[in-house]
Amino acid sequence: MGDPADILVVDDEEATRVSIARTLEPSGFRVRSVASAEEASAVLARESSDLILCDIRLPAMDGLEFQSRVRADFPDVPVVMITAYGAVESAIRALKQGAYDYLVKPFSSEELRGAVRRALESRSLRLENATLREVVREIQGDAWLGETASMKRLYAEAARVAASNAAVFIDGESGTGKEILARTIHAQSPRRERIFVALNCAAVPEGLADSQLFGHVRGAFTGAVVDQRGFLEIADGGTLFLDEVAELKSEIQAKLLRVLEDGRLRRVGSDREMVVDVRILTAAQKPPEPLVREGKLREDLFFRIGAIHLHVPPLRERREDVRGLALHFLRRFSRDLKKPIEGITPEAIAILENYDWPGNVRELKNAMERASIFAAPGGTVDIPEIPGKVREAAGSALFTIAGPSPTLDQVTRAYIDHVVAQCGGNQAQAARILAIAPSTIWRNRPRGTPH
């Protein structure tokens, strides 16, 4: 679980500061309170906050001026203005200057918690979106594209469909990188400056999918104490990625179809229609056609989301990409850990390439994170840093190939044959994967072995 969100309250009324702290602290928030904008500036100079609640009327520097300074110095920190009943116009002016929201005194505990939750969710999404270009630059750099023709073709197709506003269906096993592909499409699209929102439909609690997707109004059901935007509204102007879309109930799929067709939705419990402009990308572990046959995906929705279909191949079908991906993750974790790691030994690479990776790229990423932690600073990742189950599975496969009680030469030849076979007989490609000269492959393979 992450650290509690830090909230800075700026209000010259002590009673208001105490009331806000008593409301928010039991929910796990860290609340700091000051009586003036000058004090708040001093606090922020020492340590930033995740959210600021600021009264408009303050002694000396008022809330509007302070909010403008926060926007300039801390653009990622949302500000919720607090105003008295007769000063709403000032709050609206603050919104135009960049404030996230405002509360009118006296406000209820539910209104306060709702405003705080929405502001923090918005900040989290903005921060995630701000790192999207960097992530995509890494993806496009080399490793994620891979050496295989299938991956190069996949990302070329993604670049072509990115320019349109069409729905895209992505299928692939768990861990293959479907969300990464969706983010890449968004980052190359005309919506790249707007928000990207991802929702795993399989993780949405039973009965809450309607509310989470379409939002709800106060009183729509037990526990709905404030109006709540759904993911479709949050993603307005940007892109919404729905993973495991076939996990949604049929009636929810029907409502989603309407949004795709005419861009209109109703919050749960509301009669008012609203217009949203959102591009929807969907994904599942299976292609859409069998999901339709199994009754998990509505046929009418399939016709709307399945026109453009991209498939992400599993890692076991592109073993020559393992080395590049492993080095890509190693560089990332080396940077994050501030720990220099020189690379991976050929022996460790051989183990990685001989494993089937049932968890695909996600499992390889986790393995390289572990290896980065256990590797010596300035050293290389070697076989001992590779997870035990990967070593054991790869070793068992090699012994199966080489026969019972093989010699070292037999294992070496067997592994070279194995890699050449994985490369479709292309010895030059196998040599690149093994980081050896093609002549070494020729010397170690029995005479008469087909090229």
Rosetta blueprint (number, residue, H / E / L):
1 M L
2 G L
3 D L
4 P L
5 A L
6 D E
7 I E
8 L E
9 V E
10 V E
11 D L
12 D L
13 E L
14 E H
15 A H
16 T H
17 R H
18 V H
19 S H
20 I H
21 A H
22 R H
23 T H
24 L H
25 E H
26 P H
27 S H
28 G L
29 F L
30 R E
31 V E
32 R E
33 S E
34 V E
35 A L
36 S L
37 A H
38 E H
39 E H
40 A H
41 S H
42 A H
43 V H
44 L H
45 A H
46 R H
47 E L
48 S L
49 S L
50 D L
51 L E
52 I E
53 L E
54 C E
55 D E
56 I L
57 R L
58 L L
59 P L
60 A L
61 M L
62 D L
63 G H
64 L H
65 E H
66 F H
67 Q H
68 S H
69 R H
70 V H
71 R H
72 A H
73 D H
74 F L
75 P L
76 D L
77 V L
78 P L
79 V E
80 V E
81 M E
82 I E
83 T E
84 A L
85 Y H
86 G H
87 A H
88 V H
89 E H
90 S H
91 A H
92 I H
93 R H
94 A H
95 L H
96 K H
97 Q L
98 G L
99 A L
100 Y L
101 D E
102 Y E
103 L E
104 V E
105 K L
106 P L
107 F L
108 S L
109 S H
110 E H
111 E H
112 L H
113 R H
114 G H
115 A H
116 V H
117 R H
118 R H
119 A H
120 L H
121 E H
122 S H
123 R H
124 S H
125 L H
126 R H
127 L H
128 E H
129 N H
130 A H
131 T L
132 L H
133 R H
134 E H
135 V H
136 V H
137 R H
138 E H
139 I H
140 Q H
141 G H
142 D L
143 A L
144 W L
145 L L
146 G L
147 E L
148 T L
149 A H
150 S H
151 M H
152 K H
153 R H
154 L H
155 Y H
156 A H
157 E H
158 A H
159 A H
160 R H
161 V H
162 A H
163 A L
164 S L
165 N L
166 A L
167 A L
168 V E
169 F E
170 I E
171 D E
172 G L
173 E L
174 S L
175 G L
176 T L
177 G L
178 K H
179 E H
180 I H
181 L H
182 A H
183 R H
184 T H
185 I H
186 H H
187 A H
188 Q L
189 S L
190 P L
191 R L
192 R L
193 E L
194 R L
195 I L
196 F E
197 V E
198 A E
199 L E
200 N E
201 C H
202 A H
203 A H
204 V L
205 P L
206 E L
207 G L
208 L L
209 A H
210 D H
211 S H
212 Q H
213 L H
214 F H
215 G L
216 H E
217 V L
218 R L
219 G L
220 A L
221 F L
222 T L
223 G L
224 A L
225 V L
226 V L
227 D L
228 Q E
229 R L
230 G L
231 F H
232 L H
233 E H
234 I H
235 A L
236 D L
237 G L
238 G L
239 T E
240 L E
241 F E
242 L E
243 D E
244 E L
245 V H
246 A H
247 E H
248 L L
249 K L
250 S H
251 E H
252 I H
253 Q H
254 A H
255 K H
256 L H
257 L H
258 R H
259 V H
260 L H
261 E H
262 D H
263 G L
264 R E
265 L E
266 R E
267 R L
268 V E
269 G L
270 S L
271 D L
272 R L
273 E E
274 M E
275 V E
276 V L
277 D L
278 V L
279 R E
280 I E
281 L E
282 T E
283 A E
284 A E
285 Q L
286 K L
287 P L
288 P H
289 E H
290 P H
291 L H
292 V H
293 R H
294 E L
295 G L
296 K L
297 L L
298 R L
299 E H
300 D H
301 L H
302 F H
303 F H
304 R H
305 I H
306 G L
307 A L
308 I E
309 H E
310 L E
311 H E
312 V L
313 P L
314 P L
315 L H
316 R H
317 E H
318 R L
319 R H
320 E H
321 D H
322 V H
323 R H
324 G H
325 L H
326 A H
327 L H
328 H H
329 F H
330 L H
331 R H
332 R H
333 F H
334 S H
335 R H
336 D H
337 L L
338 K L
339 K L
340 P L
341 I L
342 E L
343 G E
344 I E
345 T L
346 P H
347 E H
348 A H
349 I H
350 A H
351 I H
352 L H
353 E H
354 N L
355 Y L
356 D L
357 W L
358 P L
359 G L
360 N H
361 V H
362 R H
363 E H
364 L H
365 K H
366 N H
367 A H
368 M H
369 E H
370 R H
371 A H
372 S H
373 I H
374 F H
375 A L
376 A L
377 P L
378 G L
379 G L
380 T E
381 V E
382 D L
383 I H
384 P H
385 E H
386 I L
387 P L
388 G H
389 K H
390 V H
391 R H
392 E H
393 A H
394 A H
395 G H
396 S H
397 A H
398 L H
399 F H
400 T H
401 I H
402 A H
403 G L
404 P L
405 S L
406 P L
407 T L
408 L H
409 D H
410 Q H
411 V H
412 T H
413 R H
414 A H
415 Y H
416 I H
417 D H
418 H H
419 V H
420 V H
421 A H
422 Q H
423 C L
424 G L
425 G L
426 N L
427 Q H
428 A H
429 Q H
430 A H
431 A H
432 R H
433 I H
434 L H
435 A L
436 I L
437 A L
438 P H
439 S H
440 T H
441 I H
442 W H
443 R H
444 N H
445 R L
446 P L
447 R L
448 G L
449 T L
450 P L
451 H L
